Amino acid sequence: MTTPAHAYLEGGPDDLPKRIVPITPPGNELKIPHLGGYEHFRATLRRTDTAEGPLTVYEWFERTEAVS
């Protein structure tokens, strides 16, 4: 069984519950559900050292509201 890739989230709301999240499947953008909407992050060329090893940094670029 393979371990899913993870990303380090930079920027966005201070109250995001996690800064290290799985990427399934790995891609250029992540959409994280948060407080009735979504926080959007894009992959950068940077990596950062974490307790889980070096991870790609994904930078926040926008928030969208969930449609009901």
C-alpha positions in Angstrom: 0.0 0.0 0.0 1.4 3.4 -1.0 1.3 6.4 1.3 -0.5 9.4 -0.3 1.5 12.5 -1.1 1.1 15.4 1.2 1.3 19.2 0.8 2.1 22.1 3.2 -0.4 24.9 3.0 0.8 28.4 3.3 -1.4 31.5 3.7 -5.1 31.6 3.9 -7.1 31.7 7.1 -5.2 31.4 10.4 -7.8 29.0 11.7 -7.4 26.2 9.1 -7.4 23.0 11.1 -4.4 21.4 9.3 -1.4 22.8 7.4 -0.3 19.4 6.1 -2.9 17.7 4.0 -3.0 14.7 1.6 -3.0 15.3 -2.1 -5.1 12.7 -3.9 -4.4 12.6 -6.8 -1.4 15.0 -6.7 -2.0 18.1 -8.8 -1.4 21.8 -9.2 -4.4 23.0 -7.1 -6.1 22.0 -3.9 -9.6 22.9 -2.7 -10.0 22.7 1.1 -13.5 22.9 2.6 -13.5 25.5 5.4 -16.4 27.3 7.2 -19.1 26.9 4.5 -16.8 27.6 1.6 -13.5 26.5 0.1 -9.9 27.7 0.4 -7.9 27.3 -2.8 -4.2 26.7 -2.9 -1.7 26.4 -5.8 1.5 24.4 -5.9 4.7 26.4 -5.8 8.3 25.4 -6.7 9.2 25.7 -3.1 9.6 22.8 -0.5 9.6 23.0 3.2 10.9 20.6 5.9 8.2 19.2 8.1 7.8 16.4 10.6 6.6 14.3 7.6 9.7 15.2 5.6 10.2 17.8 2.8 6.8 18.8 1.3 5.8 20.9 -1.6 4.4 24.3 -0.5 0.9 25.2 -1.7 0.1 28.9 -1.5 -3.4 30.3 -0.8 -4.9 32.3 -3.7 -8.7 32.6 -3.2 -11.8 31.6 -1.2 -15.1 30.6 -2.8 -18.4 30.1 -1.1 -20.2 26.7 -1.2 -23.3 26.7 -3.4 -26.4 25.4 -1.7 
